[in-house]
């Protein structure tokens, strides 16, 4: 039995020696590069325009006030990252994960983010003007006063999202989009062709702001309150 105990002890020491060291902290001091690990690092108020962060682990990273204009964050994981007043203007973010980010007043203008996820994100007053967001998910996102001027939203998913006072009026929906249970209080939908949209109900339309050019799915009709008066912030 003594021999057996010694053997077990030796085996344990060998396994400890060859087993990988427990994952340490992210490499917060490293320069921007594809697939790096900046998880929960602080990258506030930096100039990172054009950085290549494709496939990077940016979970929980603090990018408040940081300029990421033109950056490549394709397939990167930014879940729970902080992007308050940050800029991703013109960034490439196809397939990126922005779920549950905090991005109050952030700019995503002209971003290419087809297939990206913004599910559960805090995006109040975010700027998505000119963004390409085909197939993107905004499910359960907070989008109060978000601006989607001339954005492409074909196939976008807004189920359970808060679109209160968001402006979709000049966006493009070249096909279906999902609005199931979305809160659409004073959501601007003037001139939109929503005839292929799914999940829309009359109660949502009654809260929203459309006009005679707004096209609705079969069975829904424009309320007598249309058009809404111009809003002064």
Backbone as CSV, one residue per row, in Angstrom:
resi,resn,N_x,N_y,N_z,CA_x,CA_y,CA_z,C_x,C_y,C_z
1,UNK,0.820,-1.203,0.000,0.000,0.000,0.000,0.856,1.255,0.000
2,UNK,2.013,1.187,0.649,2.890,2.358,0.661,3.364,2.670,-0.741
3,UNK,3.708,1.573,-1.480,4.162,1.755,-2.857,3.055,2.388,-3.680
4,UNK,1.842,1.909,-3.461,0.699,2.410,-4.219,0.469,3.893,-3.913
5,UNK,0.582,4.267,-2.634,0.394,5.675,-2.263,1.456,6.558,-2.890
6,UNK,2.712,6.063,-2.912,3.783,6.853,-3.507,3.549,7.057,-4.992
7,UNK,3.053,5.979,-5.640,2.773,6.063,-7.073,1.702,7.111,-7.352
8,UNK,0.674,7.137,-6.529,-0.392,8.115,-6.720,0.136,9.525,-6.525
9,UNK,1.008,9.692,-5.513,1.570,11.017,-5.276,2.423,11.478,-6.436
10,UNK,3.235,10.538,-6.973,4.093,10.878,-8.112,3.250,11.240,-9.333
11,UNK,2.182,10.466,-9.556,1.288,10.735,-10.679,0.656,12.117,-10.561
12,UNK,0.265,12.479,-9.356,-0.346,13.791,-9.136,0.635,14.904,-9.456
13,UNK,1.912,14.716,-9.057,2.926,15.734,-9.332,3.178,15.874,-10.826
14,UNK,3.187,14.730,-11.534,3.403,14.762,-12.980,2.257,15.482,-13.676
15,UNK,1.040,15.166,-13.294,-0.128,15.811,-13.900,-0.121,17.307,-13.639
16,UNK,0.274,17.697,-12.442,0.330,19.118,-12.108,1.371,19.831,-12.962
17,UNK,2.477,19.140,-13.233,3.565,19.755,-13.995,3.190,19.965,-15.456
18,UNK,2.436,19.007,-16.018,2.128,19.091,-17.451,0.791,19.750,-17.727
19,UNK,-0.047,19.950,-16.725,-1.350,20.561,-16.974,-1.183,22.052,-17.217
20,UNK,-2.038,22.630,-18.067,-1.932,24.064,-18.363,-2.189,24.899,-17.119
21,UNK,-1.471,25.991,-17.019,-1.675,26.899,-15.902,-3.062,27.518,-16.023
22,UNK,-3.701,27.688,-14.902,-5.034,28.280,-14.938,-4.986,29.611,-15.659
23,UNK,-6.034,29.846,-16.447,-6.073,31.067,-17.245,-5.933,32.294,-16.352
24,UNK,-4.967,33.138,-16.702,-4.753,34.337,-15.920,-5.558,35.492,-16.471
25,UNK,-5.196,36.686,-16.071,-5.885,37.884,-16.524,-5.639,38.087,-18.011
26,UNK,-6.560,38.797,-18.646,-6.405,39.114,-20.059,-5.155,39.961,-20.260
27,UNK,-4.653,39.932,-21.491,-3.441,40.679,-21.798,-3.801,42.121,-22.122
28,UNK,-4.107,42.892,-21.101,-4.596,44.254,-21.293,-3.527,45.189,-21.849
29,UNK,-2.260,44.808,-21.734,-1.196,45.674,-22.217,-0.816,45.442,-23.663
30,UNK,-1.437,44.445,-24.296,-1.061,44.118,-25.669,-1.650,45.117,-26.657
31,UNK,-0.984,45.269,-27.791,-1.479,46.136,-28.853,-2.623,45.448,-29.580
32,UNK,-3.467,46.265,-30.213,-4.612,45.729,-30.944,-4.147,44.750,-32.014
33,UNK,-4.776,43.582,-32.045,-4.456,42.571,-33.049,-5.602,41.575,-33.103
34,UNK,-5.743,40.848,-34.212,-6.841,39.878,-34.310,-6.771,38.817,-33.214
35,UNK,-7.937,38.454,-32.722,-8.112,37.351,-31.768,-7.425,37.571,-30.416
36,UNK,-7.048,38.810,-30.112,-6.454,39.056,-28.800,-7.486,38.932,-27.689
37,UNK,-7.002,38.934,-26.464,-7.877,38.830,-25.303,-7.776,40.103,-24.472
38,UNK,-8.797,40.952,-24.631,-8.897,42.159,-23.812,-10.102,42.059,-22.877
39,UNK,-10.463,40.865,-22.490,-11.649,40.688,-21.661,-11.575,41.522,-20.394
40,UNK,-12.599,42.371,-20.198,-12.752,43.205,-19.004,-11.573,44.165,-18.792
41,UNK,-10.853,44.482,-19.858,-9.788,45.482,-19.759,-10.391,46.886,-19.845
42,UNK,-9.636,47.867,-19.402,-10.062,49.261,-19.511,-9.338,49.903,-20.683
43,UNK,-10.119,50.289,-21.689,-9.583,50.923,-22.904,-10.365,52.204,-23.172
44,UNK,-10.473,53.031,-22.153,-11.277,54.251,-22.230,-10.526,55.390,-22.915
45,UNK,-11.300,56.185,-23.669,-10.803,57.450,-24.217,-9.513,57.277,-25.014
46,UNK,-9.473,56.237,-25.854,-8.292,55.970,-26.671,-8.582,56.231,-28.146
47,UNK,-7.523,56.365,-28.934,-7.645,56.526,-30.378,-7.265,55.200,-31.023
48,UNK,-8.252,54.406,-31.378,-8.008,53.078,-31.934,-8.609,52.945,-33.336
49,UNK,-8.643,54.061,-34.063,-9.228,54.034,-35.399,-8.506,53.017,-36.286
50,UNK,-9.283,52.268,-37.034,-8.714,51.330,-37.988,-8.062,50.105,-37.380
51,UNK,-8.180,49.895,-36.083,-7.552,48.739,-35.437,-8.157,47.431,-35.940
52,UNK,-7.326,46.418,-36.063,-7.798,45.100,-36.484,-8.009,44.237,-35.250
53,UNK,-9.283,44.084,-34.862,-9.650,43.297,-33.688,-10.561,42.136,-34.078
54,UNK,-10.413,41.675,-35.293,-11.279,40.604,-35.775,-11.162,39.371,-34.877
55,UNK,-12.316,38.868,-34.460,-12.349,37.665,-33.641,-11.829,37.848,-32.229
56,UNK,-11.613,39.086,-31.801,-11.044,39.332,-30.472,-12.047,39.066,-29.359
57,UNK,-11.532,38.750,-28.178,-12.364,38.598,-26.991,-12.396,39.934,-26.260
58,UNK,-13.492,40.660,-26.434,-13.650,41.987,-25.842,-14.802,41.982,-24.844
59,UNK,-15.050,40.842,-24.259,-16.136,40.685,-23.290,-15.919,41.627,-22.104
60,UNK,-16.888,42.496,-21.850,-16.822,43.368,-20.695,-15.782,44.468,-20.778
61,UNK,-15.155,44.671,-21.932,-14.122,45.700,-22.072,-14.746,47.098,-22.005
62,UNK,-14.070,48.020,-21.350,-14.576,49.388,-21.224,-13.949,50.266,-22.315
63,UNK,-14.782,50.579,-23.344,-14.355,51.431,-24.446,-15.024,52.806,-24.373
64,UNK,-15.412,53.249,-23.208,-16.095,54.539,-23.092,-15.275,55.649,-23.753
65,UNK,-15.925,56.431,-24.612,-15.313,57.591,-25.273,-14.176,57.217,-26.227
66,UNK,-13.988,55.944,-26.501,-12.898,55.514,-27.378,-13.309,55.589,-28.844
67,UNK,-12.366,55.984,-29.696,-12.610,56.098,-31.125,-12.148,54.832,-31.825
68,UNK,-13.120,54.040,-32.268,-12.855,52.809,-33.007,-13.335,52.935,-34.452
69,UNK,-13.395,54.147,-34.950,-13.878,54.377,-36.315,-13.052,53.563,-37.306
70,UNK,-13.750,52.875,-38.205,-13.075,52.100,-39.229,-12.403,50.837,-38.740
71,UNK,-12.598,50.490,-37.479,-11.959,49.288,-36.934,-12.595,48.024,-37.509
72,UNK,-11.858,46.940,-37.443,-12.365,45.640,-37.852,-12.658,44.820,-36.607
73,UNK,-13.953,44.652,-36.312,-14.348,43.826,-35.173,-15.240,42.671,-35.636
74,UNK,-15.017,42.227,-36.864,-15.794,41.101,-37.377,-15.678,39.904,-36.442
75,UNK,-16.818,39.316,-36.133,-16.887,38.111,-35.292,-16.285,38.288,-33.907
76,UNK,-16.002,39.520,-33.509,-15.471,39.759,-32.166,-16.579,39.618,-31.121
77,UNK,-16.187,39.271,-29.913,-17.154,39.153,-28.818,-17.057,40.378,-27.924
78,UNK,-18.040,41.295,-28.071,-18.091,42.497,-27.242,-19.216,42.426,-26.211
79,UNK,-19.683,41.243,-25.917,-20.803,41.117,-24.980,-20.483,41.825,-23.659
80,UNK,-21.432,42.610,-23.186,-21.349,43.366,-21.932,-20.224,44.420,-21.933
81,UNK,-19.696,44.755,-23.096,-18.700,45.827,-23.168,-19.372,47.171,-22.925
82,UNK,-18.592,48.153,-22.478,-19.093,49.508,-22.288,-18.598,50.379,-23.438
83,UNK,-19.556,50.956,-24.173,-19.233,51.770,-25.339,-19.923,53.123,-25.248
84,UNK,-20.107,53.622,-24.053,-20.786,54.896,-23.860,-20.028,56.005,-24.591
85,UNK,-20.737,56.684,-25.494,-20.169,57.783,-26.296,-18.944,57.367,-27.105
86,UNK,-18.802,56.091,-27.345,-17.718,55.609,-28.204,-18.125,55.737,-29.668
87,UNK,-17.165,55.627,-30.565,-17.445,55.690,-31.993,-16.956,54.433,-32.690
88,UNK,-17.882,53.792,-33.418,-17.530,52.707,-34.326,-17.957,53.076,-35.745
89,UNK,-17.876,54.353,-36.052,-18.308,54.818,-37.368,-17.499,54.124,-38.470
90,UNK,-18.225,53.568,-39.433,-17.569,52.921,-40.556,-16.836,51.643,-40.213
91,UNK,-17.067,51.118,-39.030,-16.379,49.880,-38.630,-16.945,48.679,-39.380
92,UNK,-16.170,47.619,-39.433,-16.606,46.349,-40.007,-16.899,45.410,-38.853
93,UNK,-18.167,45.046,-38.721,-18.575,44.282,-37.541,-19.526,43.142,-37.908
94,UNK,-19.377,42.615,-39.108,-20.247,41.519,-39.509,-20.109,40.340,-38.544
95,UNK,-21.230,39.855,-38.054,-21.219,38.704,-37.163,-20.698,38.968,-35.769
96,UNK,-20.476,40.237,-35.422,-19.959,40.554,-34.084,-21.051,40.397,-33.031
97,UNK,-20.632,40.166,-31.802,-21.566,40.007,-30.694,-21.525,41.245,-29.806
98,UNK,-22.560,42.089,-29.944,-22.704,43.283,-29.115,-23.791,43.086,-28.056
99,UNK,-24.134,41.850,-27.759,-25.219,41.586,-26.819,-24.937,42.227,-25.458
100,UNK,-25.937,42.870,-24.913,-25.910,43.438,-23.561,-24.839,44.524,-23.384
101,UNK,-24.406,45.159,-24.475,-23.460,46.266,-24.323,-24.177,47.476,-23.739
102,UNK,-23.412,48.369,-23.142,-23.922,49.652,-22.688,-23.332,50.692,-23.635
103,UNK,-24.180,51.264,-24.485,-23.678,52.128,-25.552,-24.543,53.375,-25.709
104,UNK,-24.878,54.004,-24.606,-25.640,55.246,-24.617,-24.892,56.301,-25.434
105,UNK,-25.587,56.897,-26.409,-25.041,57.944,-27.284,-23.809,57.501,-28.076
106,UNK,-23.647,56.222,-28.291,-22.546,55.745,-29.129,-22.883,55.957,-30.596
107,UNK,-21.854,56.049,-31.430,-22.078,56.194,-32.867,-21.681,54.923,-33.603
108,UNK,-22.675,54.347,-34.282,-22.453,53.204,-35.161,-22.752,53.616,-36.599
109,UNK,-22.617,54.897,-36.894,-22.942,55.408,-38.221,-22.106,54.707,-39.280
110,UNK,-22.796,54.271,-40.339,-22.144,53.626,-41.489,-21.407,52.335,-41.134
111,UNK,-21.714,51.753,-39.995,-21.103,50.481,-39.642,-21.627,49.376,-40.557
112,UNK,-20.790,48.406,-40.873,-21.213,47.220,-41.612,-21.358,46.104,-40.594
113,UNK,-22.589,45.818,-40.194,-22.805,44.869,-39.097,-23.904,43.874,-39.449
114,UNK,-23.925,43.423,-40.694,-24.895,42.409,-41.087,-24.726,41.175,-40.204
115,UNK,-25.832,40.667,-39.701,-25.792,39.458,-38.890,-25.249,39.633,-37.487
116,UNK,-24.988,40.868,-37.082,-24.479,41.103,-35.724,-25.609,41.005,-34.704
117,UNK,-25.252,40.774,-33.462,-26.245,40.716,-32.387,-26.082,41.896,-31.438
118,UNK,-27.187,42.643,-31.278,-27.266,43.707,-30.287,-28.346,43.352,-29.252
119,UNK,-28.592,42.072,-29.083,-29.667,41.618,-28.203,-29.439,42.101,-26.776
120,UNK,-30.479,42.670,-26.180,-30.401,43.112,-24.800,-29.483,44.294,-24.561
121,UNK,-29.090,44.990,-25.636,-28.131,46.095,-25.502,-28.811,47.393,-25.067
122,UNK,-28.046,48.246,-24.391,-28.502,49.581,-23.987,-28.015,50.571,-25.046
123,UNK,-28.924,50.994,-25.923,-28.547,51.780,-27.093,-29.340,53.077,-27.192
124,UNK,-29.703,53.650,-26.043,-30.464,54.891,-26.066,-29.668,55.986,-26.780
125,UNK,-30.341,56.659,-27.711,-29.761,57.765,-28.493,-28.546,57.355,-29.311
126,UNK,-28.394,56.088,-29.582,-27.296,55.640,-30.441,-27.562,56.045,-31.883
127,UNK,-26.489,56.270,-32.617,-26.589,56.703,-34.003,-26.237,55.544,-34.931
128,UNK,-27.235,55.071,-35.686,-27.036,54.008,-36.657,-27.259,54.515,-38.076
129,UNK,-27.081,55.806,-38.300,-27.321,56.383,-39.620,-26.424,55.715,-40.666
130,UNK,-27.040,55.274,-41.749,-26.282,54.673,-42.834,-25.730,53.295,-42.543
131,UNK,-26.103,52.705,-41.419,-25.560,51.396,-41.036,-26.157,50.277,-41.892
132,UNK,-25.366,49.255,-42.126,-25.847,48.060,-42.819,-26.064,46.974,-41.761
133,UNK,-27.338,46.673,-41.518,-27.722,45.835,-40.384,-28.651,44.694,-40.806
134,UNK,-28.493,44.221,-42.034,-29.351,43.137,-42.511,-29.192,41.913,-41.619
135,UNK,-30.325,41.402,-41.156,-30.300,40.210,-40.322,-29.788,40.411,-38.917
136,UNK,-29.536,41.652,-38.533,-29.035,41.916,-37.170,-30.141,41.714,-36.140
137,UNK,-29.747,41.355,-34.937,-30.716,41.148,-33.854,-30.657,42.285,-32.845
138,UNK,-31.824,42.918,-32.637,-31.983,43.929,-31.596,-33.024,43.458,-30.580
139,UNK,-33.177,42.165,-30.442,-34.186,41.620,-29.553,-33.938,42.067,-28.110
140,UNK,-34.961,42.584,-27.489,-34.934,43.048,-26.094,-33.955,44.209,-25.882
141,UNK,-33.568,44.889,-26.939,-32.647,46.019,-26.805,-33.399,47.291,-26.423
142,UNK,-32.704,48.189,-25.737,-33.242,49.502,-25.395,-32.772,50.487,-26.459
143,UNK,-33.709,50.964,-27.287,-33.371,51.784,-28.443,-34.080,53.135,-28.409
144,UNK,-34.389,53.618,-27.220,-35.067,54.898,-27.109,-34.307,56.006,-27.829
145,UNK,-34.999,56.688,-28.764,-34.433,57.805,-29.541,-33.235,57.408,-30.406
146,UNK,-33.051,56.147,-30.666,-31.977,55.743,-31.581,-32.311,56.217,-32.991
147,UNK,-31.279,56.538,-33.768,-31.452,57.085,-35.111,-30.981,56.072,-36.150
148,UNK,-31.910,55.638,-37.021,-31.591,54.674,-38.065,-31.727,55.304,-39.455
149,UNK,-31.396,56.568,-39.571,-31.529,57.276,-40.836,-30.746,56.567,-41.949
150,UNK,-31.460,56.157,-42.999,-30.875,55.501,-44.170,-30.144,54.198,-43.829
151,UNK,-30.476,53.585,-42.716,-29.901,52.273,-42.386,-30.620,51.173,-43.158
152,UNK,-29.909,50.093,-43.447,-30.505,48.922,-44.096,-30.851,47.917,-43.003
153,UNK,-32.144,47.662,-42.855,-32.629,46.830,-41.749,-33.384,45.598,-42.237
154,UNK,-33.127,45.189,-43.454,-33.786,44.015,-44.005,-33.534,42.792,-43.120
155,UNK,-34.614,42.175,-42.676,-34.480,40.974,-41.859,-34.042,41.221,-40.427
156,UNK,-33.992,42.476,-40.008,-33.595,42.773,-38.621,-34.668,42.307,-37.653
157,UNK,-34.248,41.966,-36.449,-35.157,41.423,-35.439,-35.268,42.414,-34.280
158,UNK,-36.487,42.944,-34.088,-36.743,43.901,-33.013,-37.724,43.331,-31.983
159,UNK,-37.848,42.025,-31.905,-38.796,41.425,-30.973,-38.496,41.874,-29.547
160,UNK,-39.533,42.347,-28.862,-39.461,42.767,-27.452,-38.523,43.961,-27.235
161,UNK,-38.130,44.649,-28.293,-37.247,45.818,-28.142,-38.050,47.046,-27.740
162,UNK,-37.392,47.976,-27.077,-37.996,49.265,-26.760,-37.560,50.257,-27.839
163,UNK,-38.476,50.595,-28.741,-38.206,51.512,-29.841,-38.849,52.874,-29.593
164,UNK,-39.072,53.201,-28.335,-39.723,54.458,-28.001,-38.964,55.645,-28.589
165,UNK,-39.660,56.399,-29.438,-39.112,57.603,-30.081,-37.910,57.324,-30.983
166,UNK,-37.654,56.078,-31.314,-36.599,55.779,-32.283,-37.042,56.247,-33.663
167,UNK,-36.093,56.611,-34.502,-36.406,57.108,-35.844,-35.987,56.084,-36.886
168,UNK,-37.009,55.424,-37.475,-36.786,54.449,-38.534,-37.239,54.991,-39.884
169,UNK,-37.642,56.251,-39.923,-38.410,56.770,-41.055,-37.681,56.736,-42.397
170,UNK,-36.375,56.795,-42.408,-35.638,56.749,-43.674,-34.829,55.473,-43.829
171,UNK,-35.172,54.468,-43.045,-34.471,53.189,-43.143,-35.017,52.383,-44.313
172,UNK,-34.301,51.316,-44.671,-34.712,50.439,-45.763,-35.042,49.055,-45.229
173,UNK,-36.246,48.595,-45.556,-36.679,47.237,-45.203,-37.026,46.524,-46.505
174,UNK,-36.056,45.928,-47.156,-36.318,45.258,-48.429,-36.724,43.808,-48.161
175,UNK,-37.776,43.641,-47.407,-38.215,42.307,-47.041,-38.647,42.289,-45.593
176,UNK,-38.739,41.122,-45.017,-39.295,40.998,-43.676,-38.395,41.536,-42.578
177,UNK,-39.034,42.004,-41.531,-38.357,42.356,-40.277,-39.316,41.948,-39.167
178,UNK,-38.800,41.699,-37.991,-39.610,41.162,-36.901,-39.806,42.214,-35.820
179,UNK,-41.079,42.475,-35.497,-41.408,43.479,-34.485,-42.275,42.900,-33.365
180,UNK,-42.248,41.624,-33.159,-43.108,40.997,-32.160,-42.916,41.612,-30.779
181,UNK,-44.007,42.130,-30.222,-44.050,42.724,-28.877,-43.105,43.919,-28.710
182,UNK,-42.617,44.503,-29.772,-41.772,45.689,-29.637,-42.619,46.858,-29.132
183,UNK,-42.030,47.673,-28.260,-42.722,48.862,-27.740,-42.418,50.014,-28.687
184,UNK,-43.453,50.559,-29.328,-43.263,51.506,-30.413,-43.931,52.850,-30.132
185,UNK,-43.773,53.339,-28.917,-44.342,54.635,-28.552,-43.634,55.756,-29.315
186,UNK,-44.378,56.430,-30.195,-43.864,57.534,-31.008,-42.657,57.134,-31.862
187,UNK,-42.565,55.857,-32.218,-41.527,55.416,-33.143,-41.817,55.983,-34.522
188,UNK,-40.839,56.620,-35.142,-41.048,57.260,-36.441,-40.940,56.210,-37.542
189,UNK,-42.061,55.964,-38.220,-42.082,54.993,-39.319,-42.666,55.625,-40.583
190,UNK,-42.549,56.958,-40.688,-43.089,57.635,-41.857,-42.408,57.127,-43.134
191,UNK,-43.216,56.869,-44.143,-42.707,56.490,-45.451,-42.185,55.073,-45.569
192,UNK,-42.241,54.294,-44.502,-41.671,52.947,-44.541,-42.601,51.939,-45.209
193,UNK,-41.998,50.992,-45.892,-42.740,49.856,-46.418,-42.572,48.702,-45.439
194,UNK,-43.547,48.554,-44.560,-43.540,47.491,-43.564,-44.516,46.379,-43.913
195,UNK,-44.886,46.318,-45.174,-45.907,45.344,-45.586,-45.447,43.905,-45.379
196,UNK,-44.137,43.664,-45.372,-43.626,42.306,-45.179,-43.185,42.048,-43.748
197,UNK,-43.351,43.042,-42.860,-42.922,42.884,-41.472,-43.804,41.872,-40.746
198,UNK,-43.223,41.175,-39.803,-43.992,40.212,-39.012,-44.030,40.640,-37.561
199,UNK,-45.073,40.211,-36.855,-45.206,40.492,-35.439,-45.866,41.809,-35.118
200,UNK,-46.164,42.626,-36.112,-46.809,43.915,-35.852,-48.284,43.732,-35.519
201,UNK,-48.756,44.478,-34.547,-50.160,44.453,-34.173,-50.709,45.877,-34.204
202,UNK,-52.004,45.997,-34.284,-52.624,47.317,-34.403,-52.279,48.226,-33.220
203,UNK,-52.174,47.652,-32.035,-51.860,48.464,-30.855,-50.493,49.131,-30.999
204,UNK,-49.543,48.455,-31.618,-48.231,49.051,-31.844,-48.325,50.189,-32.859
205,UNK,-49.062,49.957,-33.917,-49.223,50.973,-34.958,-49.926,52.204,-34.406
206,UNK,-50.875,51.992,-33.521,-51.602,53.124,-32.926,-50.682,54.020,-32.098
207,UNK,-49.616,53.455,-31.546,-48.660,54.230,-30.746,-47.606,54.912,-31.603
208,UNK,-47.334,54.347,-32.780,-46.243,54.817,-33.623,-46.640,56.044,-34.438
209,UNK,-45.649,56.598,-35.140,-45.870,57.781,-35.970,-45.577,57.465,-37.426
210,UNK,-46.640,57.325,-38.214,-46.492,57.093,-39.641,-47.155,58.193,-40.433
211,UNK,-47.325,57.950,-41.743,-48.026,58.906,-42.588,-48.700,58.155,-43.733
212,UNK,-49.205,58.885,-44.698,-49.938,58.246,-45.798,-49.033,57.364,-46.647
213,UNK,-47.731,57.569,-46.587,-46.799,56.766,-47.380,-46.371,55.490,-46.662
214,UNK,-46.720,55.349,-45.393,-46.361,54.148,-44.638,-47.193,52.966,-45.106
215,UNK,-46.537,51.881,-45.468,-47.234,50.670,-45.912,-47.216,49.647,-44.789
216,UNK,-48.412,49.176,-44.435,-48.556,48.267,-43.295,-48.922,46.860,-43.751
217,UNK,-48.655,45.862,-42.914,-49.079,44.494,-43.254,-50.594,44.406,-43.395
218,UNK,-51.040,43.434,-44.133,-52.474,43.227,-44.336,-53.184,43.096,-42.994
219,UNK,-54.330,43.750,-42.876,-55.117,43.683,-41.652,-54.871,44.819,-40.689
220,UNK,-53.822,45.607,-40.925,-53.528,46.749,-40.067,-53.856,48.041,-40.811
221,UNK,-54.233,49.063,-40.060,-54.622,50.322,-40.699,-54.011,51.517,-39.969
222,UNK,-53.863,52.602,-40.697,-53.300,53.826,-40.125,-54.300,54.456,-39.164
223,UNK,-53.858,54.852,-37.971,-54.768,55.494,-37.012,-55.057,56.940,-37.422
224,UNK,-56.108,57.479,-36.875,-56.484,58.856,-37.202,-55.487,59.869,-36.633
225,UNK,-54.624,59.433,-35.707,-53.640,60.342,-35.106,-52.472,60.648,-36.040
226,UNK,-52.356,59.929,-37.142,-51.273,60.180,-38.101,-51.626,61.374,-38.970
227,UNK,-50.650,62.172,-39.406,-49.240,62.128,-38.988,-49.037,62.767,-37.622
228,UNK,-48.002,62.321,-36.912,-47.693,62.891,-35.609,-47.065,64.286,-35.810
229,UNK,-47.237,65.169,-34.853,-46.563,66.456,-34.950,-45.066,66.288,-34.816
230,UNK,-44.335,67.236,-35.361,-42.872,67.201,-35.238,-42.498,67.248,-33.772
231,UNK,-41.478,66.471,-33.416,-41.081,66.387,-32.019,-39.943,67.357,-31.742
232,UNK,-40.065,68.071,-30.664,-39.002,68.992,-30.250,-38.373,68.442,-28.978
233,UNK,-37.092,68.132,-29.064,-36.398,67.551,-27.900,-36.042,68.638,-26.890
